[in-house]
Amino acid sequence: MPDWFDRIDSAVRSAGFETRVWSVGAGRLLITPFAARVLSCRMDGVEGDLFWHNMDIERAEKAKAIMNSAGGGLGGDRLWLGPEIGFSWPDIKKARISPWDSYKVPRQMDPADWHIAEEAQNHLRLTAEMTMRDGRIQKSVTVRLARQFNVIDAPPNLPAGVKSLSFSIRNELAVLAGDDGAVVGTWDLLQLPAGGTLVCPTLGPVSSPRIYYGAFDPQRMSHDDRAFRFQIDGKRQLKFGLTPWQTTGRAGYHRPVGGGISTLIFRTFGTQPGEPYIDLPLTSDDLTGGDALQSYNDGGQFGGFGEMEYHDPGVIVGRSPETRSSSNTTHILAGPDAAIREAAKVLLGVPV
């Protein structure tokens, strides 16, 4: 009987969507040009997806609806545009009273209309155009996006027994048209299975990060002088953010998977303190001063997941620059827990 990875691949293709299966290091990635997803990650010797995916995507009779709905209910690594406060809540006054009654992911953003621009072995470049309207300030912006996936080398000198899979993503944004003062920026989100701890190295102690949804939870949040840690359980909605002055641009998700084996999803991305970061909580009236790193713990609507997120600096229409680009690198490791912790300390610079 096909395992979960092959079931997803078969179900998605049966629903009429293209897939790409890349063998990378000791694992495999499943990529869909539709919705520009790195949808799933399999590692040899580890049971289950190292990313989170909607279980219905494994069923051919449900895969089409799940793919077409996309959004946060699909899974994998996706690209959205910020600010969420402007693009996903058309009426900010109503949103501040009852946010989830009016929240809506714009279809022009996800699944959007992505096209293959370049493709080679272990390389895929997708492009799309989107027009977004900010409901807070009643201004619109049209952008061209590019998203490029590549296989990269594993980190050197990994401890014995550690398996690896490594890839990079490059996201590019160019403003094509818009109202002066409109803001827009790229926002990368990787969905994670519950049961682990997200470790966020910081530039000094961060005892109280910015809270977007929910309330500070000392049972699941902790800090020291060099890192902020967040336990993801997928049971209660909570989201926090760190500014570009607080994060080092690194994050790692450490998760025990049984039998003394653990996994680590390590991601690094560029931060630019002083540039305009534009994603802010519903309570904010500002257009800039937002966060670079974010993490989300879902409340269980789709079975419970978390997210590792980051933002690039935004573009302000009418000002320079009108283009932005950035890359992240992601190294996924699996092996004996002690060895994973050893590797994580080197990559993150702090213990997990």
C-alpha positions in Angstrom: 0.0 0.0 0.0 1.4 3.5 -0.9 2.6 5.5 2.1 1.3 8.9 2.9 3.8 10.8 0.6 2.9 8.7 -2.4 -0.8 9.0 -1.5 -0.6 12.8 -1.6 1.3 12.8 -4.9 -1.2 10.4 -6.5 -4.3 12.3 -5.1 -3.1 15.7 -6.2 -2.3 14.5 -9.7 -5.6 12.7 -9.9 -7.3 16.0 -9.1 -5.6 17.5 -12.1 -2.6 19.3 -10.5 1.0 18.9 -11.5 3.5 17.8 -8.9 7.3 17.7 -8.7 9.0 15.1 -6.5 12.6 15.9 -5.7 15.0 13.4 -4.1 17.1 15.5 -1.8 19.8 14.1 0.5 18.1 11.5 2.7 14.6 12.6 1.8 12.0 13.8 -0.7 10.2 17.0 -1.3 6.7 17.3 -2.9 6.3 20.6 -4.8 3.1 21.8 -6.5 3.4 24.7 -9.0 -0.3 25.4 -8.2 -0.3 27.7 -5.2 3.5 27.7 -5.3 3.9 25.1 -2.5 6.6 23.0 -1.1 3.8 20.8 0.1 5.4 17.9 2.0 8.7 16.6 3.2 9.7 13.0 3.8 12.9 11.9 5.5 14.2 8.3 5.4 13.6 6.5 8.7 11.0 9.1 10.0 7.3 8.3 10.1 5.1 11.0 8.7 5.4 14.4 7.2 8.1 16.7 8.6 5.8 19.6 7.5 2.1 19.8 8.3 -0.5 18.9 5.6 -4.2 18.6 5.7 -5.0 14.9 5.9 -7.7 15.2 3.4 -5.1 15.9 0.7 -4.2 12.2 0.8 -7.7 11.3 -0.5 -8.3 11.6 -4.2 -12.0 12.4 -3.7 -11.1 15.4 -1.5 -7.8 16.6 -2.9 -9.3 18.9 -5.6 -11.3 20.9 -3.1 -8.4 21.2 -0.6 -6.0 22.4 -3.3 -8.5 24.9 -4.7 -9.3 26.3 -1.3 -5.5 26.6 -0.5 -4.9 29.1 2.3 -3.8 27.9 5.7 -5.8 24.7 5.4 -3.6 23.1 2.8 -0.1 22.8 4.3 3.5 23.1 3.4 5.5 26.2 2.7 3.6 29.1 1.1 4.1 32.7 0.1 1.6 35.4 1.1 1.6 39.2 1.0 1.5 41.4 4.0 0.1 43.3 5.7 -2.5 40.7 6.8 -4.3 43.4 8.8 -4.9 45.3 5.5 -5.5 42.5 3.0 -7.4 39.9 4.9 -9.8 42.1 6.8 -11.7 44.4 4.5 -13.3 46.3 7.4 -10.9 47.0 10.2 -13.5 48.3 12.6 -15.6 45.1 12.4 -12.4 43.0 12.5 -11.4 44.6 15.8 -14.8 43.6 17.3 -15.1 40.1 15.8 -12.0 39.2 13.8 -12.8 35.7 12.6 -16.3 36.6 11.3 -14.8 38.7 8.5 -11.4 37.2 7.9 -10.8 36.1 4.3 -7.7 35.1 2.4 -7.9 36.8 -1.0 -7.9 34.2 -3.8 -5.7 36.4 -5.9 -3.0 35.8 -3.2 -3.6 32.2 -2.5 -3.9 30.0 -4.5 -3.2 32.9 -6.9 -2.3 32.2 -10.6 1.2 30.9 -10.7 3.0 30.0 -13.9 6.3 28.1 -14.5 8.9 30.5 -15.8 12.0 28.2 -15.5 12.6 24.6 -14.7 15.6 22.4 -14.6 16.7 19.5 -12.4 16.2 20.5 -8.8 15.3 24.1 -9.8 11.8 25.6 -10.3 10.9 29.3 -10.8 7.3 30.4 -10.7 5.8 33.8 -11.4 2.4 35.5 -10.7 0.8 38.9 -10.7 -1.6 40.1 -7.9 -3.6 43.1 -7.2 -4.3 43.7 -3.5 -6.4 46.3 -1.7 -5.7 47.5 1.8 -9.0 47.9 3.6 -7.5 50.2 6.3 -6.4 53.0 3.9 -8.5 52.1 0.8 -5.4 51.9 -1.4 -4.5 49.2 -4.0 -1.2 47.9 -5.3 -0.4 45.5 -8.2 2.8 43.4 -7.9 4.7 40.8 -9.9 6.0 38.0 -7.8 8.6 35.3 -8.5 9.3 32.3 -6.3 12.3 30.0 -6.9 13.1 26.7 -5.3 16.5 25.1 -5.4 18.3 22.2 -3.9 21.4 23.2 -1.8 24.2 21.5 0.0 23.7 20.1 3.5 25.6 21.8 6.5 29.1 20.4 6.8 30.4 18.2 9.6 27.1 17.0 10.9 27.2 14.6 13.8 27.3 10.9 13.1 23.8 9.4 12.5 22.2 12.7 11.4 20.4 12.6 8.0 19.8 15.8 6.1 17.7 17.4 3.4 18.4 21.0 2.3 16.7 23.5 0.0 16.4 27.3 -0.6 13.6 29.6 -1.6 14.0 33.0 -3.3 11.1 35.3 -3.2 11.0 38.5 -5.4 8.5 41.3 -5.5 8.2 44.2 -7.9 5.5 46.9 -7.9 3.8 47.4 -11.2 1.2 50.0 -10.2 -0.5 51.3 -7.1 -1.8 54.2 -5.1 0.9 56.4 -3.4 1.4 55.3 0.2 0.1 51.7 -0.3 2.3 49.2 1.4 3.1 45.5 0.5 5.7 42.9 1.3 6.4 39.2 0.9 5.6 36.8 3.8 6.9 33.2 3.9 5.0 30.7 6.0 6.0 27.1 6.7 3.4 24.9 8.4 4.7 22.6 11.2 3.2 19.5 12.8 2.5 20.0 16.5 4.6 18.5 19.3 7.8 20.5 19.1 9.5 23.7 20.2 10.4 26.6 18.0 13.7 28.1 19.1 14.3 31.7 18.0 17.8 33.1 18.8 17.6 36.8 19.8 19.9 39.8 20.0 19.6 40.0 23.7 16.7 38.9 26.0 13.1 39.2 24.7 10.8 38.5 27.6 7.5 39.8 26.0 7.3 39.5 22.2 4.5 41.3 20.3 1.3 39.2 20.6 -1.1 39.1 17.6 -3.7 36.6 18.6 -4.3 35.1 22.1 -2.4 36.1 25.2 1.2 35.6 26.4 1.3 32.0 27.8 4.2 31.3 30.2 3.3 27.6 30.0 4.4 27.5 26.4 6.7 30.6 26.1 10.1 31.0 27.7 13.2 33.1 27.2 16.8 33.6 28.3 19.4 36.1 27.3 19.9 34.6 23.8 16.7 33.0 22.7 12.9 32.9 22.8 11.2 29.5 22.8 7.7 28.6 21.9 6.0 25.2 22.3 3.7 24.4 19.5 0.8 22.1 20.4 -1.9 23.1 17.9 -4.6 23.4 20.6 -5.0 27.1 21.2 -4.7 30.0 18.8 -1.7 32.2 19.6 0.7 34.2 17.5 3.8 36.3 18.3 6.3 38.4 16.5 9.9 39.6 16.8 11.2 42.8 15.2 14.2 42.9 12.9 16.1 44.4 15.9 15.3 41.4 18.1 15.7 38.3 15.8 19.0 37.0 14.4 17.2 35.8 11.3 17.4 32.2 12.4 14.9 29.8 13.8 14.8 26.0 14.5 11.9 23.7 15.1 13.0 20.7 17.3 10.5 17.8 17.6 10.8 14.4 19.1 9.3 11.7 16.8 9.7 8.6 19.0 12.3 5.9 19.6 14.9 8.4 20.7 14.8 10.1 17.3 14.2 13.9 16.8 14.0 16.2 13.8 15.1 19.8 13.3 13.8 22.2 10.7 16.4 25.0 10.7 15.7 28.1 8.6 17.8 31.3 8.1 16.7 34.5 6.4 17.9 38.0 6.0 16.8 40.8 8.3 17.2 44.6 7.6 16.7 46.7 10.7 15.7 50.2 9.8 13.8 49.2 6.7 10.0 49.3 6.7 8.4 46.1 8.1 4.7 46.3 7.6 2.9 43.4 9.3 1.3 44.4 12.6 -1.5 43.2 14.9 -5.2 44.2 14.5 -4.8 46.7 17.3 -2.2 48.8 15.5 -2.9 51.9 13.5 0.7 52.1 12.2 1.7 51.2 8.6 5.4 50.4 9.5 7.3 49.2 12.5 6.3 45.6 12.2 7.9 42.2 12.7 10.4 40.2 10.8 9.9 36.8 12.5 6.6 35.4 13.5 5.1 32.1 14.7 1.6 30.9 14.9 0.0 28.1 16.9 -3.4 27.0 15.5 -6.4 26.3 17.5 -7.1 22.9 16.0 -9.5 23.8 13.2 -7.6 21.5 10.7 -6.2 19.1 13.2 -3.6 21.3 14.9 -0.4 22.8 13.5 2.0 25.6 14.0 3.9 27.9 11.6 7.4 29.3 11.2 7.0 32.7 9.5 9.1 35.6 8.4 8.6 38.9 6.5 10.8 40.8 4.2 10.9 44.6 4.3 7.9 46.1 2.5 7.6 48.4 -0.4 5.8 51.8 0.0 4.3 52.9 -3.3 5.7 56.2 -4.5 9.0 55.7 -2.7 12.2 53.8 -3.6 12.8 50.9 -3.8 9.9 49.4 -5.7 11.4 46.0 -5.7 12.5 43.6 -3.0 14.1 40.2 -3.0 15.3 37.7 -0.4 16.3 34.1 0.1 15.9 31.6 2.9 17.8 28.4 3.4 16.2 25.5 5.1 18.1 22.5 6.5 16.0 19.6 7.7 17.8 17.1 10.0 16.8 13.8 11.6 18.6 11.4 13.9 19.3 10.5 17.5 18.1 13.3 19.8 21.6 14.0 21.3 23.1 14.4 17.8 20.3 16.6 16.6 20.7 18.8 19.7 24.4 19.0 19.0 23.8 20.1 15.4 21.1 22.5 16.4 23.5 24.3 18.8 26.0 24.9 16.0 23.4 26.1 13.5 21.3 28.2 15.9 24.1 29.3 18.2 21.9 28.4 21.2 20.6 25.1 22.7 17.2 23.8 21.7 
